[in-house]
Amino acid sequence: MVTPEQIKEYIGHGLACEHLQVEGDGQHFEAIIVSREFEGKSPIQRHQLVYKALGDRMREEIHALSMKTHTPEQWAKIA
């Protein structure tokens, strides 16, 4: 069973993050991801970057992942 720490590691290896938080119960996960790579991207494009970082794990290991994706500037306003 995949853990929140593993998902955090997977995302962090594939995407430069300034803040990365993952919580979950082994089946369903929630992530807050802050990255400069999100600048100028739509929410769908941001999610695609995260899915790319996760690769096949999204289909094979992770059953559900809810994401909140922010640029550093957006995060500074809400954190």
C-alpha positions as CSV (number, residue, x, y, z in Angstrom):
1,M,0.0,0.0,0.0
2,V,1.3,3.4,-1.0
3,T,1.8,6.0,1.8
4,P,1.5,9.8,1.8
5,E,5.3,10.0,2.2
6,Q,5.9,7.9,-0.9
7,I,3.5,10.1,-3.0
8,K,5.3,13.2,-1.7
9,E,8.6,11.7,-2.7
10,Y,7.3,10.7,-6.2
11,I,5.9,14.2,-6.9
12,G,9.0,15.9,-5.4
13,H,11.4,13.9,-7.7
14,G,9.4,14.8,-10.8
15,L,8.4,18.4,-10.1
16,A,10.3,21.2,-8.4
17,C,8.2,22.2,-5.4
18,E,8.5,25.0,-3.0
19,H,5.9,23.4,-0.7
20,L,4.5,19.9,-0.8
21,Q,2.1,18.4,1.6
22,V,0.4,15.0,1.1
23,E,-2.1,13.4,3.4
24,G,-4.2,10.2,3.0
25,D,-5.3,6.8,4.2
26,G,-3.6,4.5,1.7
27,Q,-6.5,4.7,-0.8
28,H,-7.5,8.4,-1.0
29,F,-5.0,11.2,-0.9
30,E,-5.0,15.0,-0.8
31,A,-2.0,17.1,-1.9
32,I,-1.1,20.8,-1.7
33,I,1.5,21.5,-4.2
34,V,3.3,24.8,-4.7
35,S,5.6,25.1,-7.7
36,R,7.0,27.9,-10.0
37,E,6.3,25.4,-12.8
38,F,2.6,26.2,-12.4
39,E,3.1,29.9,-13.4
40,G,1.0,30.7,-16.5
41,K,-0.6,27.3,-16.5
42,S,-4.3,26.5,-16.2
43,P,-5.5,24.2,-13.4
44,I,-5.7,21.3,-15.9
45,Q,-2.2,21.9,-17.1
46,R,-1.0,22.0,-13.5
47,H,-2.6,18.7,-12.8
48,Q,-1.1,17.2,-15.9
49,L,2.4,18.2,-14.6
50,V,1.7,16.4,-11.3
51,Y,0.4,13.3,-13.2
52,K,3.5,13.3,-15.3
53,A,5.6,13.4,-12.2
54,L,3.7,10.4,-10.8
55,G,3.9,8.5,-14.1
56,D,2.3,5.0,-14.1
57,R,1.9,5.1,-10.3
58,M,-1.3,7.1,-10.8
59,R,-2.9,4.2,-12.5
60,E,-1.3,1.4,-10.6
61,E,-0.8,2.5,-7.0
62,I,-2.8,5.6,-6.4
63,H,-6.6,5.2,-6.5
64,A,-7.6,8.8,-5.8
65,L,-5.7,12.0,-5.5
66,S,-7.2,15.4,-4.8
67,M,-4.9,18.3,-5.6
68,K,-4.6,22.0,-4.8
69,T,-2.0,23.5,-7.0
70,H,-0.6,27.0,-6.4
71,T,2.2,29.2,-7.7
72,P,4.5,30.6,-4.9
73,E,2.7,34.0,-5.2
74,Q,-0.7,32.4,-4.8
75,W,0.5,30.4,-1.9
76,A,1.9,33.5,-0.1
77,K,-1.6,35.1,-0.2
78,I,-3.4,32.1,1.4
79,A,-0.8,30.5,3.7
